[in-house]
Amino acid sequence: MRLVQIRKENTRRVGIVEEPKLRLLGDCESIYALAEEAIAASATVGALAQRKAAREVLDYDPIYRGASEWRLLAPVDQPSESARCLVSGTGLTHLGSARERQAMHEKNEDLTDSMKMFRWGIEGGRPAVGQIGTAPEWFYKGTGAILRAHGEALEIPAYAEDGGEEAEIAGIYLVDASGVPRRVGMTVGNEFSDHKFEKKNYLNLASSKIRTCAIGPELVLSADFQSVPGEVAIERGASVLWSKQIRTGEAEMCHSLRNIEHHHFKFDTHRRPGDVHVHFFGADCLSFGEGIELRDGDVMQVRFEGFGRALRNPVSVMRDAAKPVQVVPIG
């Protein structure tokens, strides 16, 4: 089952994707509320959505194209407080990402820290059930305020040196009232980053990740995450500037999903009841690694088989000059 969140003025609805239609749910304004209700009823989100399915349907095409009064939202949020949504990710999980990061950071050394961490993942990233494996690289992207939906622009800020797509799948989680993380589903993601800034020094990785990013348009329940083929493309004007066949999923990674989830949720602060987590699982390749520099107006498209319609986002370059941030003392 695939779900979307849509909005028209002050009205929010959740819909089940029944191509080429969206079947709306009754008495449900957010996937967050649907997940909370499912947990309370000891039901699955999919089963509850089926029970709430109404007769009301909408044409999906105009909504997807941005030609409707209804617009797509990111497929999950924390409706009452965006700061209660943590956006993060795990890197160096795919063989392709390790190759590109090695090339990005190598100078004279034979083996970069990136490749060392990748090899640790190969050796210990798939522990036996009940065992704890090697910790993967982890990074913070921001709160829910940095999430963008299908069709919304991803910004290259004035202080940034670059911006580039990272085609991934992200896990969507809700921490229940007893502090247990629940995986609601998975979604297509574009974990947008500043690769030029990162390339200068590996220690720039942390701040290169604090950028807008996109997920959606659809949330997939009980997704097949074994070996998922996909495609990422960059469009400039009316033509495709660059495209690549990609693949993700546990069979393509050096860390198991169980190990990634353990090392994210082992921190007490990541198990606060009521919080939403959006966690990116890593990219297979980057257009930046093949010399592509994105420009204002370029459109990034990410698609994975079985995950619904493609995620499309334009690039927006902020043209104002960067200015010092003034801190005002009040002590």
N, C-alpha and C positions, 0 to 999 in steps of 0.2 A: 504494500500500500504506500502511496505517495500523497503527502499533504502539503498545502500551501496556506500562507496567511495573506489576506488582502485587506485593503482599507479603501473606503470612500468617504471623504470628509472626516467626520468623527466616528464613523461606524467601522468596526473591525469584524471580519468573519474568518473562519477556517473552512477550507474546502478539500474534498478528496478529488484527486486527479482521475478523471474518467475520460480520457482523450476522445474527442476534442472538447470536452466539457469539464467544468468544475462543479461537483455536487456539494452544496453548502451544508454545514452542520448546524443543527438547531441548538440554541442555548449554549453557544461556545464562541468566545471572542479571541482566544489565543491558544496556541499549542501548549504554552506553559500551563494554562488553566486545565486543558484537556489531560495533560500528563499528571498534574496534581490530583485530579479527580480519579484517574485510572489507578494511581497508587493507593488512594484512600479506599477504593472499591476492590482492591486486589485483582484488578483486571489489566489486560494489555491495552495500550493506547489504540491499537488497531481495532480491537473488539469494541471498545467504547465509541470510537469514531463511527463504526458501522451502525451502532445503536442510535447515534445522534444524527445519522444521515437524513436529510430532509428531501422533499421533492424539488426544491428550488435548485436550478442549475444555471450556470453562466457559461457563455462562450469563452474558452481559454485564450484563443488566438489574439483578440484585441487587447486583452489584459497583458498578455506576454509582450506584445509589440508596444505597449505604452499608449494605445489608442482608445482607452476606455476610461470612464470615470473611476473605476476600480483600479488600484495599483498594487503590484506585488510588494510585500514586505519581506525582510529576511525571514527565513522559515523558523526562526526561534528568537525570542527576546525575553527579558524580564520586564513585563509591562509596567510595573509600578516603579522600578528604579534601575536604570541602565547600569549603574555601578555594581549591581548585584549579578552581573554577567561578566565572567572572566574569559578573555580570549587569549589563547596560548597555542603552542605548537611543539612538535618534536622534529628535530632535524637529523640529517645523516642516517636516515632510515632506509633509503633506496640506494642501490648501486650507482645509478646515474647521478644522484645528488652528491655522493662521495667523490666521484670523478671530477665533477665540476667545481666542488669546493676545493679539492686538492689543487686543481689548475689555478684557481683564483688566488690561493694563498701561498703557493710554493715560490721560493726564491732560490736559495742555494741548498736548503736542507733537503735531505733525501725523503723524509716522511713528515708531513705536516701534522699538527695536532688534530686537524679534521680527519685525516686518514687513520691516525692512531685510534681515535674514538670510534670510527667506523669499524675498524678491525676488532675492537673490544665488543662491539655489537654482534659481529659475525660469530665471535667465540662464545658470548654469553647472553645474547639477546633473546634466546628462545628457551627459557628454563622449563623444566618439567613441572607438571601441575603440583602446586603446593610449595614450589621453590621460588626464590627471588633472583632474577637475572641482573645483568649489567644495566646500569642506568643509562638511558639515551640522553642525547643533547636536548635540553629543554629551553624554551624562550617564551617571554611574555610579549603580547602585542598590545594589550590595552583592555579597557572595559567595553561593555556593549555599545558605547557611544561611537566606536570606530567601525562597527559593522555596517556594511552597505548591502542593499538588495540588488537583485537582477535589474540591470538598466541604469543603476545609479553610478556616478563617476567615482573613480578612485583617484585620490589627489596626490600629486607630487608637490609637497609644501615648498615654500620659498627657501627654507633652510636646507632642503634636501639636495643631494647631488644627482639623484636618478630615481627611477621607479621602474619596477619590472614585475611581471606576472610570476606566480608560482602556482601551478595547477595541481590541486590536491583534493582529497576527500577529508572532511572534518567530522569528528564525532560530536554529538549533541547530548548533553547530560543535565540532569536535574538532581540535586541533592535532597533526599527526602527528609521528613521531620526528625528521623532518628540519626541522621548524618550519613546515610548510605547513598553512595552515588548510583544513580540509575541511568543507563544509556537509553535515551529516547529513540535515537535513530542516527542516521548519517546523511550528509549532504555534500554536494559539489562545492568546492571552495577555490578562491583565488587569494592566496596568502601574499599579498603585494608587499614588496620590500625594496630597500635602497641598496642594490648590489654594488654599485660603484663606490659608495661610502664604505661598505663592508670590505671590499677588496683592498682598501688601503691598509687595513690592519684587522686581524681577526677579533680584536677586542672591541671593534665597532659593531660587531654582530648585534649586541643587545639593543642599541639605539637605532640600528638600521631596520629593526622589526617594528618599531612603534609607528605604525602607519595605518591608514584605512585599509580594510580588506573586505572581500565580498563572499557571501555564501548564498546558496539557493540555485534556482528558485524553489526547489522542492525538497522536503524532508522525506527520506526513505526509511520506512519501518522494516526491521528484520532484513537489512540489506545483506547481499552476498558480498563479502569482503575478502574472498580468497585470492582471486586474480582478476582484476577489473581493467579491461582495455578502455582507452579513451583517446581524446585528441585535444590539443591546445593550438590555438591559432591567433595571429595578430593581423588585423585588417587595417589598412591605411587607405582611406578614400574608398574606392569601389573595388579594390583588389586585395588579395591575401598576400601580405608581406612575408609571412613565415608561418609554417605549421609543422606539427610533429605528432606522430603516433606515440602514445605513452601508455604506461600500465602501472597500476598500483594494487594494493591488497597484500595480505599477509605472505602470500607465496613470493612476492616481489621484494620483500623487506627482510632486513636482518634482525628486526625485533618483532616479537609476537604482539598482537593487540593486547593480550592480557598483561604483558610486561610493560608496555607503554602506559596502560591505564593504571597499573599499580604505582608506577613511579610518578605519575601525576597526582594521584589521590592519596599518596602516602602522607602528604603534608596535612596536618590538622586544619590549617586555614583553608584548604581546598575541599573541606567536607562540612561547610557551614550550611545548615538546613535552609532551603529556599533559594540557594544560589544556582545559577545556570552556568555551565561551562561549554565553551566552543573550543575544541582542540584539534588543530591541524596535524595530520599524520605524516607529512613530508612529501616532497616533490621528486619526480623522476628526472626532469630536465627543465632548463630555463632558456628562454630566447637570449638572455644576456650572455650566456655561455657561448652563443654562436654569433656574437657581435652585434646584436640588435639593440638599438637605443630607442626607447619609446618616446613618442612625441604627443603633444596636445592633440586630442581628437582621435588618436588610434583606439581601436576597439579590441579588447581581449576577450576571447571566447574559450570556455572550458566545458568539455562534455565527457561524461563517463557512461559506459553502457550499463543500463539498468537503473540509472539515477535520474531519469526524466529529461526534461528539456535542458538545453545548454545554458550556462551562466554567461551573460554578456555584460561587459562594463566598459565604458569609455575611460580614457585617461584624461585627467584635467591637470594642467600645469599651472600652479599658482604663480602669477607674474609679478606680484608685489615684491619689492626687495625685502630681504630679511632684515629685521630691526632688533636691537637688543631688547629683551624683556626687562622691564623695570619692576623691581621688587620694592614695595613701600613699607618701611618699618613702622610699626605701631607700638613698640615696646617702650 
